C-alpha cells in the first residue's frame, strides 16, 4: 500500500511581510534585465533554501559516494543561478541565456543520480527551444522537478509526494510554483539522507 509523504520536518523559513501587502526582496542591480519571476520573494526564498538543502545533502554524503559529484555540481550551479538572478548580465539576451544554461546544467546533473542500480526516468536532454524565455524556464524547472521526484521515488518506493503543480497559463506564477515545489521535493530527499545517512533506497 502506498504511503503518503508527510510534510517536511524542517522548519519553513519563508520571509514574512514587514508591511501589509509587501514582502522583502533581495537587493538587485538597477537594470531592466530581470523578469517578474526573478523578483518574486517566494522564488528567491526557494533558491536560497534549495542551496541550503543541497549543501546539507552534500555534506552528509561519503566522499566515495557516486552521487557526491553531481550534488557538488548542482550546488555550484544553484549559486550561479542565485548570482545571475540577483545581479544579472547587463545584456538581456545574455542574461536569459545564462539562466537557461544554468537550469539545463542542473537538470543534466540531476539525471546522473544512481540509486539502487537505477537512474531517474526523466532525462534533461533535449534542452527546450522556441517560445519566450519564461516558457523555456518553466519547461526547464518542470524537468528538474520531475527528475527530483524520480530520485525521491528511487529512494522511497511507494511513498507518494504531493502532485506536481499544473500549469495555469501564467508563466511567472507557474515558474515560482515549480521552484517552490522543487525545493519541497528536495527537502524530502534531504530528510531521507538525514534519516538514512546516504542516498540509498529504503527496503522495498
Secondary structure, 3 states (H helix, E strand, C coil): CCEECCCCCCCCCCCCCCCCCCCCCCCCCCCCCCCHHHHCHHHHHHHHHHHHHHHHHHHHCCCCCCHHHHHHHHHHHHHHHHHHHHCCCCCHHHHHHHHHHHHHHHHHHHCCCEECCEECCCCCCCCCCCCCHHHHHHHHHHHHHHHHHHHHHHHCCCEECCCCCCCCCCHHHHHHHHHHHHHHHHHHHHHHHHHHCCCCCCCC
